[in-house]
Amino acid sequence: MPEQSARLGIPLPLGNENVSRQAIREMLQAVDDHAETIAGSQAKANAAETSAKAHADSAAGAVNNALAAHKADFTQQIPYAVTVGSANTYTASTTPALPALVTGVAITVKIHAVNTGASTLNWNDKGAKAIRNPDGTTVASGDLASGGVYTLRYDGTNFILQGKGEVKLTGDAADANVLSGKTYYNTDSKIKRTGTMPSNPSQTATLQITGSAKPTKAIPAGYTPGGTITAELAPALAPLIKKSSIIGGITGTGPSYAIGDALSIVLSLGSVPTLTEQGTASYSSNFINRLYFYAPNIETTPRYIIALRHTNYDLYIVNMSGSSANWSVYNPAITNGSGSYQSMQYQCMTKNGYLYYITTRGVSELHRLQFSNGAVIRSGTNIAVAGNNYVIYSEDAFIYTSRYVANSTNPNTIVIEKWHPDTLARVATITCTIPGTRDTWESGFSACVDSAGYIYIGYNTCQSGYSGRCCSVFWAYWENTLWKFNPSGGNHIATYTLGSKPRNSTPNPTGMANGYGRIGICNGIIYQADRTNTLRSFNSSLQLTGSAGIVQGRADGEEIRNTLDGKIQVGYRVFSGNCNLVSELGVSPGSYYSVYDIIYMNSQLAYGVWQYSSSSAYMYIIRHAYKIIN
């Protein structure tokens, strides 16, 4: 048996060899010596299994740790999340959570609501950071669409949108809009364009007007660095310019009046005026005549002029010469009116083709008279007779009357009543409380209303006093105060005091005339004419804005009347703006004539009524300003 098995070394008999029992015993013994027991084999198998499992677990753990580290490295890989929160203020959460917000970390988000402007992202509660474009600009409204998926990378300060590096060009220039030789990009960032606009020198020039020809200078198309083009008159034109007037730097040496100038005609009432048209005499004995007018356009017809006349007992409202209609109203009816004498308060309101006035026969009532046909509408509501009643000037849509209620020696309540302009229905009764105490000169109160309904009340009276009235007591007194009230009345909200003096024996300041001042309104400016022959203007806060001298024509104070061309008339003078004198009618009553009333229509026309004798009065169309035609 020359051969043995390779692993256990057991003798291997040859195929034709006879084997002894001893040889077989030795082979079996060799097998027994090298064979493993069942228990030993199991133990070795178990040990091998344990070892293999340990090696496998170690390898898997290493793989898991590497994977977790990779997932937590947000600079190398990018997690995904859907935002929540409100538009512009987004939040996002990822698992694993972001350990720290450091430069370079990135996240992909699906926006849940479109942004409307600058926006922020708060990732895993690490603080809200602004979302910016790649160029650092703030995202605009709509840049983050609802449902849109965007990748954001943190640069240490802001989250920067990724993949938005291209700047969209939206220019609208053409080659002709860009200076020649200069390059630009329009809507395509890949195409450079070149401008073709011509470049021109400065266009400075002097153009002189020497006659009828109009000098011109052609300006070439294209770019110019600027320059000054000066127009001037030739000095030789000075004789053609009104004397002392400066036009285009040339002082005129021509006549004092030029074509288009208005020449004022001063009327002397000591004789019949020569440049007037005389109307029909109208009877008037004891009471004043007043004129009222309406004209849609003073330069054209229709033109309406009506007059108020009184006899001892009756009231007439009649057309005068120059009117476009023919009618008269005699003693207009008054609800519950009775008595033998009818009168009309001279202070009225002309508005939208109507005359609003208060008439009295035992009781008082507000009326509306139509200029074109004399039709009268009555309020049907009696106004208390106690205290003086006037229609006051207003610039809103309503009609107002004022009533001054005396309370012993303190007329502390001014009642303003508001009426509908069409139906004359009473809209409101407004009570204004006047602070302080004063003498019973209730006629010294007057009022007006601005376009917003605010009420302005003025109190101006002057009583010089004299001996012999009551046991030779001297009782001089004066006051001049203005107040502003809310449209609902109550207490005043602004005031302006020019001065006052209590009733005593001390004379009033020099220059004051007995009587009462008046206030009015025109184009939002408050005016007051007082008893020192002064007109003042105020803004809506009762701040003084101007003053001018006036000539008082009546002891009860001059009414401030609005003219057709947006000015005011006080007596025989006409003003605009902040007491700027623009016209003077120039009326100086003579010893035989006495002026009843004059109304200014515009810069060329006025109407006047004055007494011719003790029993009649004449109306004149006073063309007080003619224009030079040639």
C-alpha positions as CSV (number, residue, x, y, z in Angstrom):
1,M,0.0,0.0,0.0
2,P,2.3,2.6,-1.2
3,E,-0.3,5.3,-1.4
4,Q,-2.1,7.3,1.3
5,S,-5.2,9.7,1.3
6,A,-4.3,13.3,0.8
7,R,-6.1,14.7,3.9
8,L,-6.0,12.0,6.6
9,G,-3.0,10.0,5.4
10,I,-4.9,6.7,5.4
11,P,-3.2,3.8,3.5
12,L,-4.8,3.1,0.2
13,P,-4.6,-0.5,-1.0
14,L,-4.0,-1.1,-4.6
15,G,-6.7,-2.6,-6.7
16,N,-5.1,-6.1,-7.0
17,E,-3.5,-6.1,-3.6
18,N,-4.7,-8.5,-0.8
19,V,-5.2,-6.6,2.4
20,S,-4.7,-8.1,5.9
21,R,-6.8,-7.6,8.9
22,Q,-4.0,-5.7,10.5
23,A,-3.9,-3.3,7.6
24,I,-7.7,-2.8,7.7
25,R,-7.5,-2.1,11.5
26,E,-4.8,0.5,10.9
27,M,-6.9,2.2,8.3
28,L,-10.0,2.3,10.6
29,Q,-7.8,3.6,13.4
30,A,-6.5,6.4,11.2
31,V,-10.1,7.3,10.3
32,D,-11.1,7.4,14.0
33,D,-8.0,9.4,14.9
34,H,-8.8,12.1,12.3
35,A,-12.6,12.1,12.4
36,E,-14.5,14.9,14.4
37,T,-17.2,14.0,16.9
38,I,-20.7,15.3,16.3
39,A,-20.6,17.6,19.3
40,G,-17.2,18.9,18.3
41,S,-18.5,19.5,14.7
42,Q,-21.5,21.4,16.1
43,A,-19.4,23.6,18.3
44,K,-17.1,24.4,15.5
45,A,-20.1,25.2,13.2
46,N,-21.6,27.4,15.9
47,A,-18.3,29.2,16.4
48,A,-18.0,29.7,12.7
49,E,-21.5,31.1,12.4
50,T,-21.0,33.5,15.3
51,S,-17.8,34.8,13.8
52,A,-19.4,35.2,10.4
53,K,-22.4,37.2,11.9
54,A,-20.1,39.5,13.9
55,H,-18.1,40.3,10.8
56,A,-21.4,40.9,8.8
57,D,-22.8,43.2,11.6
58,S,-19.6,45.2,11.7
59,A,-19.7,45.7,8.0
60,A,-23.4,46.8,8.0
61,G,-22.8,49.2,10.9
62,A,-20.0,50.8,9.0
63,V,-22.2,51.2,6.0
64,N,-25.2,52.6,8.0
65,N,-22.9,55.1,9.7
66,A,-21.5,56.2,6.5
67,L,-25.0,56.6,5.0
68,A,-26.2,58.6,8.0
69,A,-23.2,60.9,7.8
70,H,-23.8,61.3,4.1
71,K,-27.5,62.1,4.7
72,A,-26.6,64.7,7.4
73,D,-24.1,66.4,5.1
74,F,-26.5,69.0,3.5
75,T,-23.6,70.5,1.6
76,Q,-23.0,67.3,-0.4
77,Q,-26.6,66.2,-0.9
78,I,-29.9,68.2,-1.0
79,P,-33.0,67.2,1.0
80,Y,-36.6,67.9,-0.2
81,A,-39.5,69.5,1.6
82,V,-42.9,71.2,1.0
83,T,-43.1,74.6,2.5
84,V,-45.8,75.7,5.0
85,G,-46.7,79.0,6.6
86,S,-47.9,82.0,4.8
87,A,-46.9,83.5,1.5
88,N,-43.6,85.3,1.7
89,T,-42.9,83.7,5.1
90,Y,-42.1,80.1,4.4
91,T,-41.0,77.3,6.8
92,A,-39.6,73.8,5.9
93,S,-38.8,70.7,7.9
94,T,-36.5,67.8,6.9
95,T,-35.6,64.4,8.5
96,P,-32.9,64.2,9.6
97,A,-33.2,67.7,10.9
98,L,-30.7,70.3,9.8
99,P,-28.1,70.3,12.6
100,A,-26.9,73.8,11.9
101,L,-27.4,76.5,9.3
102,V,-24.0,76.9,7.9
103,T,-22.6,78.3,4.7
104,G,-23.1,75.9,1.8
105,V,-26.1,73.9,3.0
106,A,-28.9,73.5,0.4
107,I,-32.5,72.4,0.3
108,T,-35.1,71.8,-2.5
109,V,-38.6,73.1,-1.6
110,K,-41.9,72.9,-3.3
111,I,-43.6,76.3,-2.7
112,H,-47.2,76.0,-1.4
113,A,-48.3,79.6,-2.0
114,V,-47.1,82.2,-4.5
115,N,-45.0,85.0,-3.1
116,T,-46.2,88.6,-3.4
117,G,-42.9,90.3,-2.6
118,A,-39.7,89.9,-0.6
119,S,-39.7,86.4,1.1
120,T,-37.9,84.4,3.8
121,L,-37.3,80.6,4.6
122,N,-37.0,79.2,8.1
123,W,-35.5,75.7,7.8
124,N,-36.0,73.4,10.9
125,D,-36.4,76.5,13.1
126,K,-32.9,77.7,12.4
127,G,-34.2,81.3,11.8
128,A,-35.9,83.1,8.9
129,K,-33.4,84.0,6.2
130,A,-34.1,86.1,3.1
131,I,-34.5,84.4,-0.3
132,R,-32.5,86.2,-2.9
133,N,-31.8,86.0,-6.7
134,P,-28.3,84.9,-7.8
135,D,-27.4,88.6,-8.2
136,G,-28.3,89.3,-4.6
137,T,-31.6,91.2,-5.4
138,T,-34.8,90.6,-3.6
139,V,-37.2,88.2,-5.2
140,A,-40.2,90.0,-6.8
141,S,-43.8,89.2,-6.6
142,G,-44.6,85.9,-8.5
143,D,-40.9,84.8,-8.6
144,L,-41.9,81.8,-6.3
145,A,-44.9,80.2,-8.0
146,S,-47.4,78.0,-6.2
147,G,-46.4,74.4,-6.8
148,G,-43.0,75.4,-8.2
149,V,-39.9,73.5,-7.1
150,Y,-36.8,75.5,-6.3
151,T,-33.3,74.7,-4.9
152,L,-31.9,77.2,-2.4
153,R,-28.3,77.3,-1.1
154,Y,-27.3,79.3,2.0
155,D,-24.4,81.7,1.5
156,G,-24.0,82.5,5.1
157,T,-26.5,85.4,5.0
158,N,-29.3,84.5,2.6
159,F,-30.8,81.6,0.7
160,I,-29.8,82.0,-3.0
161,L,-32.0,80.7,-5.7
162,Q,-30.1,78.2,-7.8
163,G,-30.4,77.9,-11.6
164,K,-31.6,81.5,-12.1
165,G,-28.4,83.0,-13.4
166,E,-29.7,84.4,-16.6
167,V,-30.7,88.1,-16.5
168,K,-33.7,88.7,-18.8
169,L,-33.3,91.8,-21.0
170,T,-36.5,93.9,-21.5
171,G,-35.1,97.0,-23.1
172,D,-37.2,98.9,-25.7
173,A,-34.6,101.2,-27.2
174,A,-34.0,101.2,-30.9
175,D,-30.8,102.0,-32.7
176,A,-32.1,105.5,-33.4
177,N,-32.5,106.1,-29.7
178,V,-28.8,105.5,-28.9
179,L,-26.0,107.9,-29.7
180,S,-24.1,107.1,-32.9
181,G,-21.1,104.8,-32.2
182,K,-22.3,103.7,-28.8
183,T,-23.2,100.0,-28.2
184,Y,-26.0,98.4,-26.2
185,Y,-28.0,95.3,-25.7
186,N,-31.8,95.3,-26.2
187,T,-33.8,92.1,-25.6
188,D,-31.1,89.6,-26.7
189,S,-28.1,89.3,-24.4
190,K,-26.1,87.6,-27.3
191,I,-26.5,90.5,-29.8
192,K,-24.6,93.7,-29.3
193,R,-26.2,96.6,-31.2
194,T,-24.8,100.0,-32.2
195,G,-26.7,103.3,-32.0
196,T,-27.4,105.6,-34.9
197,M,-28.6,108.9,-33.2
198,P,-26.8,111.9,-34.6
199,S,-24.7,114.0,-32.2
200,N,-25.2,117.7,-32.6
201,P,-23.5,120.7,-31.0
202,S,-25.1,123.2,-28.6
203,Q,-28.2,125.0,-29.9
204,T,-27.6,128.4,-28.2
205,A,-29.1,131.3,-30.2
206,T,-30.7,134.7,-29.9
207,L,-33.9,135.4,-31.9
208,Q,-34.8,139.1,-32.3
209,I,-38.3,140.2,-33.2
210,T,-38.1,143.3,-35.4
211,G,-41.5,143.5,-37.0
212,S,-44.3,141.3,-38.2
213,A,-42.1,138.4,-39.1
214,K,-41.7,135.6,-36.6
215,P,-38.0,134.5,-36.2
216,T,-37.4,130.8,-36.0
217,K,-34.5,128.4,-35.5
218,A,-34.5,124.9,-36.8
219,I,-33.4,122.3,-34.2
220,P,-31.7,119.3,-35.9
221,A,-32.9,115.8,-35.0
222,G,-30.8,113.8,-32.6
223,Y,-28.8,114.6,-29.5
224,T,-27.8,118.1,-28.3
225,P,-25.9,118.9,-25.1
226,G,-28.3,121.8,-24.5
227,G,-28.1,125.5,-24.9
228,T,-30.3,128.5,-24.5
229,I,-32.6,130.1,-27.2
230,T,-33.4,133.7,-26.2
231,A,-36.2,135.7,-27.8
232,E,-36.0,139.4,-27.6
233,L,-37.7,142.5,-29.0
234,A,-35.7,144.9,-31.1
235,P,-35.2,148.3,-29.2
236,A,-36.8,150.0,-32.3
237,L,-40.2,148.6,-31.2
238,A,-40.3,150.7,-27.9
239,P,-42.6,153.3,-29.5
240,L,-45.2,150.6,-30.2
241,I,-45.3,149.5,-26.5
242,K,-47.5,151.2,-23.9
243,K,-45.6,153.8,-22.0
244,S,-43.7,152.4,-19.0
245,S,-44.8,148.8,-19.8
246,I,-41.9,146.3,-20.1
247,I,-42.3,143.6,-22.7
248,G,-39.5,141.3,-23.6
249,G,-37.0,143.5,-21.8
250,I,-38.0,146.6,-23.7
251,T,-39.6,149.5,-21.8
252,G,-42.3,151.1,-23.8
253,T,-42.2,154.7,-24.9
254,G,-45.6,154.7,-26.7
255,P,-49.0,156.1,-25.5
256,S,-50.2,155.6,-22.0
257,Y,-53.2,153.5,-23.2
258,A,-53.1,150.6,-25.6
259,I,-55.7,148.7,-27.6
260,G,-57.8,146.6,-25.3
261,D,-57.4,148.8,-22.2
262,A,-60.5,149.7,-20.2
263,L,-61.0,153.4,-19.4
264,S,-63.0,154.1,-16.3
265,I,-65.7,156.7,-16.6
266,V,-66.2,158.6,-13.3
267,L,-69.9,159.7,-12.9
268,S,-70.8,163.0,-11.3
269,L,-74.3,162.8,-10.0
270,G,-74.6,166.6,-9.8
271,S,-76.0,166.5,-13.3
272,V,-77.5,163.9,-15.6
273,P,-74.6,161.5,-16.6
274,T,-73.7,161.8,-20.2
275,L,-72.4,158.3,-20.8
276,T,-75.4,156.4,-19.4
277,E,-78.8,155.2,-20.5
278,Q,-81.6,156.5,-18.4
279,G,-84.4,154.2,-17.4
280,T,-88.0,154.9,-16.5
281,A,-88.6,156.7,-13.3
282,S,-89.9,154.5,-10.5
283,Y,-91.8,155.8,-7.4
284,S,-89.9,155.6,-4.1
285,S,-90.7,157.7,-1.1
286,N,-89.3,156.5,2.3
287,F,-87.5,153.3,1.7
288,I,-84.4,152.2,-0.1
289,N,-84.3,150.8,-3.6
290,R,-82.1,147.8,-4.2
291,L,-80.9,146.2,-7.4
292,Y,-80.5,142.4,-8.0
293,F,-79.2,140.8,-11.2
294,Y,-78.7,137.5,-12.9
295,A,-77.1,136.8,-16.3
296,P,-75.8,133.3,-17.5
297,N,-73.2,135.2,-19.5
298,I,-72.8,139.0,-18.9
299,E,-71.5,139.5,-22.5
300,T,-74.7,137.9,-24.0
301,T,-78.4,137.9,-23.4
302,P,-80.5,137.0,-21.5
303,R,-79.8,139.5,-18.9
304,Y,-82.1,140.2,-15.9
305,I,-82.1,143.2,-13.6
306,I,-84.8,143.6,-10.9
307,A,-85.3,146.2,-8.3
308,L,-86.9,146.3,-4.9
309,R,-89.2,149.3,-4.3
310,H,-91.2,150.3,-1.2
311,T,-94.0,152.7,-0.7
312,N,-95.3,153.5,2.7
313,Y,-97.3,150.3,2.7
314,D,-96.4,148.1,-0.2
315,L,-93.6,146.1,-1.7
316,Y,-92.8,145.9,-5.4
317,I,-90.3,143.6,-7.1
318,V,-90.1,144.8,-10.7
319,N,-88.0,144.5,-13.9
320,M,-85.8,147.4,-14.8
321,S,-84.5,148.7,-18.0
322,G,-82.1,146.3,-19.6
323,S,-83.9,143.1,-18.5
324,S,-84.7,140.3,-20.8
325,A,-88.2,139.8,-19.4
326,N,-91.2,141.9,-18.5
327,W,-93.0,141.2,-15.2
328,S,-93.6,142.6,-11.7
329,V,-94.6,141.2,-8.3
330,Y,-96.8,143.2,-6.0
331,N,-96.9,142.3,-2.3
332,P,-96.0,138.6,-2.6
333,A,-98.2,136.5,-0.4
334,I,-97.0,135.4,3.0
335,T,-98.3,132.4,4.9
336,N,-100.3,133.7,7.9
337,G,-99.2,137.2,7.0
338,S,-101.3,140.2,8.1
339,G,-101.0,143.9,8.6
340,S,-100.9,147.0,6.5
341,Y,-97.2,147.2,5.8
342,Q,-95.0,144.7,3.8
343,S,-91.3,144.9,3.6
344,M,-88.4,142.8,2.4
345,Q,-84.9,142.4,3.8
346,Y,-82.4,143.9,1.4
347,Q,-79.7,141.3,2.0
348,C,-80.7,138.5,-0.4
349,M,-79.0,135.7,-2.3
350,T,-78.8,135.4,-6.1
351,K,-78.2,131.7,-7.1
352,N,-78.8,129.6,-10.2
353,G,-81.2,132.1,-11.7
354,Y,-83.3,132.7,-8.6
355,L,-83.5,135.5,-5.9
356,Y,-83.9,134.2,-2.4
357,Y,-85.3,136.8,0.1
358,I,-87.2,137.2,3.3
359,T,-90.3,139.3,3.3
360,T,-92.4,140.3,6.3
361,R,-96.1,141.3,6.8
362,G,-96.7,140.6,10.5
363,V,-94.7,137.4,10.1
364,S,-91.6,136.6,8.0
365,E,-91.2,134.0,5.3
366,L,-88.5,132.8,2.9
367,H,-89.3,133.2,-0.8
368,R,-87.7,132.2,-4.1
369,L,-88.3,134.4,-7.1
370,Q,-87.4,133.3,-10.7
371,F,-85.6,136.1,-12.6
372,S,-86.9,135.1,-16.0
373,N,-90.6,135.2,-15.2
374,G,-91.2,136.5,-11.7
375,A,-92.6,133.2,-10.4
376,V,-92.5,133.0,-6.6
377,I,-92.2,129.9,-4.5
378,R,-92.9,130.3,-0.8
379,S,-91.5,128.1,2.0
380,G,-94.8,128.1,3.8
381,T,-92.9,128.1,7.1
382,N,-92.9,131.3,9.2
383,I,-89.6,132.5,10.5
384,A,-89.6,134.0,14.0
385,V,-89.7,137.8,13.8
386,A,-87.7,138.3,16.9
387,G,-84.2,139.4,16.0
388,N,-83.1,140.4,12.6
389,N,-83.5,137.8,9.7
390,Y,-81.3,137.8,6.6
391,V,-80.5,135.5,3.8
392,I,-76.8,135.0,4.1
393,Y,-74.2,134.2,1.3
394,S,-73.4,130.5,1.0
395,E,-71.2,128.5,-1.3
396,D,-72.7,125.1,-0.9
397,A,-75.9,123.8,-2.4
398,F,-78.3,125.1,0.3
399,I,-79.9,128.4,1.2
400,Y,-79.3,129.8,4.7
401,T,-81.0,132.4,6.8
402,S,-79.6,133.8,10.1
403,R,-81.5,135.1,13.1
404,Y,-79.8,137.0,16.0
405,V,-81.6,136.2,19.2
406,A,-81.1,138.8,21.9
407,N,-81.0,137.8,25.6
408,S,-81.2,140.9,27.7
409,T,-77.9,142.6,27.1
410,N,-76.3,139.4,25.7
411,P,-77.3,138.3,22.2
412,N,-75.6,135.0,22.9
413,T,-77.4,132.8,20.3
414,I,-77.2,132.9,16.6
415,V,-79.8,130.7,14.8
416,I,-78.8,129.6,11.3
417,E,-81.6,127.9,9.4
418,K,-80.8,125.7,6.4
419,W,-83.3,125.4,3.5
420,H,-83.6,123.3,0.4
421,P,-82.9,125.5,-2.7
422,D,-85.8,124.1,-4.8
423,T,-88.6,123.3,-2.4
424,L,-87.6,125.8,0.4
425,A,-88.3,123.0,2.9
426,R,-86.4,123.6,6.2
427,V,-83.5,121.1,6.3
428,A,-82.0,122.0,9.7
429,T,-82.0,124.6,12.5
430,I,-78.4,125.2,13.6
431,T,-77.7,127.0,16.9
432,C,-74.3,128.8,17.3
433,T,-73.3,129.9,20.8
434,I,-71.4,133.2,20.9
435,P,-69.1,133.4,23.9
436,G,-69.0,136.4,26.3
437,T,-71.5,139.3,26.9
438,R,-72.1,142.4,24.8
439,D,-74.6,145.2,24.3
440,T,-77.8,144.7,22.4
441,W,-76.5,145.7,19.0
442,E,-77.9,142.6,17.3
443,S,-77.6,144.2,13.9
444,G,-73.9,144.0,14.3
445,F,-74.0,140.2,13.6
446,S,-73.7,138.8,10.1
447,A,-72.8,135.4,8.8
448,C,-71.8,133.3,5.7
449,V,-71.3,129.6,4.9
450,D,-68.5,128.0,2.9
451,S,-68.7,125.2,0.3
452,A,-68.2,122.5,3.1
453,G,-71.0,123.9,5.2
454,Y,-68.8,125.6,7.9
455,I,-70.4,128.7,9.3
456,Y,-68.6,132.0,9.8
457,I,-70.1,134.7,12.1
458,G,-68.9,138.2,12.5
459,Y,-69.8,140.8,15.1
460,N,-68.8,144.4,14.3
461,T,-70.6,147.4,15.8
462,C,-69.6,150.9,16.6
463,Q,-71.7,153.3,18.8
464,S,-69.9,156.5,19.4
465,G,-72.2,157.6,22.2
466,Y,-73.5,161.1,23.0
467,S,-74.8,163.1,26.0
468,G,-78.5,163.7,26.4
469,R,-79.8,160.2,25.6
470,C,-80.2,159.2,29.2
471,C,-79.3,161.7,31.8
472,S,-76.4,162.9,29.7
473,V,-74.6,159.6,29.9
474,F,-71.8,158.9,27.5
475,W,-71.9,155.3,26.3
476,A,-69.4,154.7,23.5
477,Y,-68.9,151.0,22.6
478,W,-67.3,149.0,19.8
479,E,-66.3,145.4,19.0
480,N,-64.9,143.5,16.0
481,T,-64.7,139.7,16.3
482,L,-65.1,136.7,13.9
483,W,-65.9,133.1,14.8
484,K,-66.0,129.8,12.8
485,F,-68.4,127.0,13.6
486,N,-68.9,123.4,12.5
487,P,-71.8,122.8,10.1
488,S,-73.7,121.5,13.2
489,G,-73.1,124.7,15.1
490,G,-72.4,124.5,18.9
491,N,-69.3,126.3,20.2
492,H,-66.8,128.0,17.9
493,I,-63.8,126.2,16.6
494,A,-61.7,129.2,15.5
495,T,-61.8,132.9,16.2
496,Y,-60.2,136.2,15.2
497,T,-60.5,139.3,17.3
498,L,-59.5,142.7,16.0
499,G,-60.5,144.5,19.2
500,S,-63.2,145.7,21.5
501,K,-64.1,148.3,24.1
502,P,-66.9,148.0,26.7
503,R,-69.6,150.6,27.0
504,N,-68.2,153.5,29.0
505,S,-67.5,157.2,28.8
506,T,-64.1,156.6,27.0
507,P,-64.4,157.7,23.3
508,N,-64.0,155.0,20.7
509,P,-60.8,155.1,18.6
510,T,-60.6,157.9,16.0
511,G,-61.9,157.0,12.6
512,M,-64.7,154.7,13.6
513,A,-68.1,155.5,12.2
514,N,-71.4,154.6,13.8
515,G,-73.1,151.5,12.4
516,Y,-72.4,147.8,11.8
517,G,-69.9,145.8,9.8
518,R,-70.7,142.9,7.5
519,I,-69.0,139.6,6.4
520,G,-69.3,137.7,3.1
521,I,-67.6,134.9,1.1
522,C,-66.4,134.5,-2.4
523,N,-64.3,131.6,-3.9
524,G,-63.6,130.3,-0.4
525,I,-62.2,133.7,0.9
526,I,-64.0,135.2,4.0
527,Y,-64.4,139.0,3.8
528,Q,-65.3,141.6,6.4
529,A,-66.1,145.2,5.9
530,D,-65.9,147.1,9.2
531,R,-66.7,150.5,10.6
532,T,-63.2,151.8,10.2
533,N,-63.7,151.9,6.4
534,T,-61.5,148.7,6.1
535,L,-62.1,145.6,4.1
536,R,-60.3,142.5,5.4
537,S,-59.9,139.0,3.9
538,F,-59.4,135.7,5.8
539,N,-58.7,132.1,4.9
540,S,-60.9,129.2,6.2
541,S,-58.9,129.1,9.5
542,L,-59.7,132.8,10.1
543,Q,-56.1,133.9,9.5
544,L,-55.8,137.4,8.1
545,T,-54.7,137.4,4.4
546,G,-55.2,141.0,3.2
547,S,-56.8,144.4,3.8
548,A,-57.8,147.5,1.8
549,G,-59.7,150.8,2.3
550,I,-63.4,151.1,1.5
551,V,-65.9,153.9,1.5
552,Q,-69.0,153.1,3.6
553,G,-72.2,154.2,2.0
554,R,-74.7,153.2,4.7
555,A,-74.8,153.5,8.5
556,D,-75.9,149.8,8.7
557,G,-72.7,148.6,7.1
558,E,-71.9,147.8,3.6
559,E,-73.1,144.4,2.3
560,I,-70.4,142.3,0.6
561,R,-71.9,141.4,-2.7
562,N,-70.6,138.8,-5.2
563,T,-70.2,139.9,-8.8
564,L,-70.8,137.8,-12.0
565,D,-67.1,137.6,-12.7
566,G,-66.0,136.1,-9.4
567,K,-65.2,139.3,-7.5
568,I,-66.8,141.2,-4.6
569,Q,-68.4,144.6,-4.4
570,V,-68.3,146.7,-1.3
571,G,-70.0,150.0,-1.8
572,Y,-68.6,151.5,-5.0
573,R,-65.4,149.6,-5.0
574,V,-64.7,146.1,-6.5
575,F,-62.1,143.7,-5.2
576,S,-60.6,140.3,-6.1
577,G,-58.5,137.8,-4.2
578,N,-57.1,139.1,-0.9
579,C,-58.5,142.6,-1.0
580,N,-57.0,143.6,-4.4
581,L,-58.8,146.7,-5.7
582,V,-59.7,146.1,-9.3
583,S,-62.4,148.7,-10.0
584,E,-64.0,151.8,-8.6
585,L,-67.3,153.0,-9.8
586,G,-66.4,156.6,-8.9
587,V,-69.9,157.7,-7.7
588,S,-69.9,160.9,-5.7
589,P,-73.5,161.9,-4.8
590,G,-74.2,165.6,-5.3
591,S,-76.5,167.7,-3.2
592,Y,-79.5,167.1,-5.4
593,Y,-79.1,163.4,-6.1
594,S,-78.7,160.6,-3.6
595,V,-77.5,157.2,-4.6
596,Y,-79.8,154.3,-3.8
597,D,-77.8,151.4,-5.1
598,I,-75.2,150.4,-7.7
599,I,-74.4,146.9,-8.8
600,Y,-71.2,146.0,-10.6
601,M,-71.7,143.4,-13.4
602,N,-68.3,143.1,-14.9
603,S,-65.3,145.2,-16.0
604,Q,-67.4,147.1,-18.5
605,L,-70.9,147.4,-17.1
606,A,-72.7,148.4,-14.0
607,Y,-76.3,149.5,-13.1
608,G,-77.2,152.3,-10.7
609,V,-80.4,153.7,-9.1
610,W,-80.4,157.1,-7.5
611,Q,-83.0,159.6,-6.5
612,Y,-84.0,162.3,-8.9
613,S,-86.4,164.1,-6.6
614,S,-88.0,163.4,-3.3
615,S,-90.6,161.2,-5.0
616,S,-88.9,159.4,-7.8
617,A,-85.8,157.5,-8.7
618,Y,-84.0,156.7,-11.9
619,M,-82.0,153.8,-13.1
620,Y,-79.0,154.1,-15.3
621,I,-76.9,151.6,-17.2
622,I,-73.5,152.9,-16.2
623,R,-71.0,151.9,-18.9
624,H,-68.1,152.6,-16.5
625,A,-65.4,151.0,-18.5
626,Y,-65.1,151.4,-22.3
627,K,-62.4,149.7,-24.3
628,I,-60.1,151.4,-26.8
629,I,-60.7,149.8,-30.2
630,N,-58.4,151.9,-32.3
